[in-house]
Amino acid sequence: MPDEAVPDAPALATGDRLQKVLARAGIGSRRQSEDLIADGRVTVNGVVAVLGRRVDPTRDRIELDGVTVVVRTDLVYYLLNKPAGHVSTTSDPQGRPTVVDLVPSEPRVHPVGRLDADTEGLLLLTNDGELTQLVTHPSHGVAKTYLAVVEGTPTPAEVRALREGIELDDGLTAPARVRVVQDREADAAIELVIHEGRNRQVRRMCEAIGHPVTRLVRTRIGPLADRRLAPGEWRPLQQAEVRALYEAATVSTGTADTPG
């Protein structure tokens, strides 16, 4: 019976040692990474790795507990506090300022999902296509949190309708987490947590219950939040934040809430 390890033998002879690559990716020290490999928690291209395995970070797919480990050094991740007036595209035929104008021009990045021109708040920009797909696709259930200032104050029945689903022209919205965080004389601030990403969804949901949005800010993307970023400011994500995003998108079921 042929040895199953034989076909993989050439890959073991070249490249970087797996524990070194894991340590460089922020998973832990080399010793800790060796322990993870020994425990069978690391796979390379879908195969459980063994100590001594060498990998090519530009080609091999490495996972820890089923979650992608980003080992490519050419990938970048920026968290931007988008100001009103910027469009969430890489270019605009109307000549309006874009979100990519606010971050480094090289390497080229794209926004992960969209915020309309009038909406403010957190936006992720990256050149990582895999993460973009995971975060934007509703089946992965990455929650986005919004703070909406609306005209008037929604009644308990209207808040319940937002939570249970609103019938829009493109169908019923998924359940959302909704709470009134501030009730003033002429308007109110409500927090909505959603998973879908339909065009202007939060605005349309609020209009449907008779409370148009006057200001909309995204305050969280999955595990990412940063109150210190001023409008127009950005910062690179830390390795742990990138992994947290991958983990959120990998383990989420997409059955809990709604977007804006």
N, C-alpha and C positions, 0 to 999 in steps of 0.2 A: 504494500500500500504506500503510495507516494507521500512524502512528508509535505503537509500543507504549508509549512513555512518556506519551502524552497522557492515558489514563485515570487515571494516577497524579498528574497535574499539580496538581489541587486540593489533594491532601494535602501537596504541597510548599510551598504558600503559607501554611500555618498550622502552629501547634505549635512545639515546640522543635527546634533543630538537633540532628541525630542525634549528632554528635560531642560536643556538650555533655551530652546525656543519657548517653552511654556513659561520659564522664569522671566524671559525678556518680555513676554506678553502680560506680565503682572499677575500670573496665577499664583506664584509663591516662589520660595527659594528653589534652587536646584534640588536640594534634598527633599523638600516638600513635593516638588514635581515628580521626583522619582517614586515617592510613596504613592502618589495618585496613579502613576502608571502601573506600579506593582499591584495596586488594588483593583485594576481592571476598569478604571473609570474614564480612561482616555482612549479615544479611537482615532485612527488615521484612515481617511477614505472609507469609513464604515467598518473597519476591522479593529478589534481590540488590540491596542499597542502593547509591546513588550519592552522591557528595559534593553537599551542598546539600539533601539530603533532610531534611524536617522530620517529626516524629512526635508523637503524642499518647501520653505514657507510661501513661495510664489505659486506653488502648484497644488500642494497637498491640503486636504480639508481636515482640520483637527477639531475634535469636539471633546468637551469635558462634561460628563453626565448628560450627554445629548444636546448640549448647547455649544454653538460655534465659538471657537477661540480665535480672535482676530490676531493673526501673526504676520500679515503683510505690512510692510513698513511704508507703503505708498498710499495707504488709506488715511484720510483725515476726517474729523468730525467736529463741527462747530455748533455751539448753542448760541443763537441770536435772539435778542429781545427786539422783535420787529416793531418799528414805529409805524404809525398810520401814514398812508400815502405811498408806501412801497408795495410793489406787486411781487407775488411769490413765483417768479419765473426767472429764467436765466437771461432773457432779453424781452423787450417790449416794443412792438411795432409803433405804438403811440408815443414812444420816447419817455415814458414815465420811469422814475427810478425803480430799480429792482433790488431784491434782497441780496443778490450776489455782489452788488456794488458795495455792500457794507462789510464784506469779508475778504480775505486775501484772494487775489486773482489766480494764483497758482498754488497747488494744482486746481484745476477746474472742479467745481462742486455744483450740486443741484439741491434745491429745497426738497425736503421729505414731506410730501403733502403740500397743502396750500392754505394760506390765510388770505381772505380777500383784502383789497387795498385798504379798506377802512378798519380792519381788525388789527389789533396790536398783540404783542406777547411772544411767547416762546416758539421758535421755529428751529428745526434741526436742518443743517446743510452738510452734505457729505458726498464723497465719490464712491461710497460703498453701495453697490446696487442690491446686494442681498439684504442688507439691513433696511434699505428703503422699501423693498417689497414687504418685508416682515412688519414694519411699523405702519405702513399705509393700508395694507389689506385688512378689511374688517374681520376676516375669518381668524386672524391672530389675536384679536381682542385687546390691542394696546389702547388703554384708556387715555383720553385727552380731557383735561379739565379747563373749563372756561368760567370767567366771571363776567356776567352780563348786567349792565344797568338798563332797566326797562322803564317805560312810561307806566305810571300807576303801580299798584301792588297786586300781584297775582293772588287769587283766593286759594284756600286749601284745595278746592275742587280742581282749579286750573293747574296747580302744582302737581296734583295727582295725575292729571291728564298728561303732563309732560313726562312724568315718571313711567306711565304705562304705555305711552306711544301716541303720537300725533299723526293723523292722516294728512299727508302732503300730496302734492300733485304727482310725485314720483313714488308714492306708496307710504305705508305705515312705518314710522320710525321705531327703532328698537327701544326697549326699556332704558331709562336713564336714571342716574342718581341726581336728584334736584333738591336744593334747599334754599330758602330765603335767608340771606346773611345780613341784610340791612333793609329796613322799611322806613322810608322817609315820607314827607307829606305829598310830594309830587311824583316820586319815583321809588324804585326799589332795586337792590342788587341781589341777584340770584346766582348761585353756583350750579353749574351743570357738568356732569361727568358722562362722556359718551364714547362709543367705539366706532361708530360709522363716520364717514367722511364725505357726506353729500355736499353739493355746492350750497354755501350760505345756510347750512342746516340749522344752526342755533338761531339765527335771525328769523328764519321761516317758522321754526317751532314757536318762537315767542310771538310772532305776528299772528299765528293761527289761534292763539288764546287771547288775542286782543291787547297785547302788551309789547309794542315795537321796541327794539333794542336801540338805545342811543349811544352806547359804548360797549365794545366787546373786547376782552383780553383773554388770551390763552395763558393759563398760569402753570400748567403741568403737561408733560408728555410722558406717559407711563411713569417711570421712577424719577424722571428729570424735573427739577424745579430750581429756580435761582432768583431770589428776590433782590439780590445785589446788582444784577445787570440793569443798567439804565437803558431807556429806549435808544436803539441804534448800536448798543454795545454787544460784543460777542466774546466768547472764550472757547478754547478747545475742550472737548470732553476728556475726562480722565479715563484711563483704561478700565477702571472698575465701573464707570458709568456706561461705557460701551457694552461691557459684558452684561450689566443689569438690563440694558435695553434688549439685547439678544435674548436674555433669559425671560424677560417679560413677554416677548413676542413668541417665544418657543413654548412656554408653559401655559399661556392664556388660552382659554377656550372660546373667547369672543361671545359669551352669553350674558354679560352683565349689564352694560350701560349704553350711552349715546353721545354724538359730537357737535361741532359748530363750525 
